Amino acid sequence: MLATVVNRRQEQEAAEAWRAAGQLAELVARGGRPPAIAPTILLRPDEVQHGSLYLDCQTYSTADVRHTTEYPLNPTLFGAATSALRNARNRSRARQLARAQWRSLGHVATVITNQRLLLLIDNQWSTFDLSLLVGMQPDVRQWSVLLTFEATPPLLLRGPWAPWLVVVISACRYGTPWPPGTPPPQTSMQPGWEGT
């Protein structure tokens, strides 16, 4: 019963978010701008806040992982060999964990303004200046957007409000309802929500 209620809420939120993205895209296509909301953060001069929402966030980055070295408790050849094997396994696992990969930063508070994208990660705001945005790849079917900024690891944001965020960023950065070079979704299409 609870799972049904949660799924129904997710579907309702997804439908609401998709409708809002479509309406905003139509407004921007007619030359409009995303509406301002009351700020929830301190704004810079000439900065306007457009939204405050929650999205799942991942970053593609390396990690600093250290392995522990074991010393043989048993000074025999068998004890030394066992420790060497464990140490090799620990080093291999540490290398695997340290390599560049998608790392979850959790379900994060997200603020979008006409100048910045802000993500509340580990109780600290991380700021991404929209003027440094060099790539945006929306994937409407996955409710996600891949953002690439100068000198920063890529960000993958996912959730029902991701398509709406794409429209806001596109409007602020390019003056269009969708990123240049990316075909806009058909308004009749609604992505499927899997609730992951």
Buried (B, 14 or more C-beta within 10 A) or exposed (E): EEEEEEEEEBBEBBEEBBEBBBEBBEBBBEEEBBEEBEEEBEBEEEBBBBBBBBBBBBBBEEEEEEBEEEEBEEEEEEEEEBBEEBBEEBEEEBEEBBEEEEEEBEEBBBBBBBBBBBBBBEEEEBEBEBEEBEEBBBBBEBBBBBBBBEEBBBBBBBBBBBBBBBBBBBBBBBEBBBBEEEEBBEEEEBBEBEEE
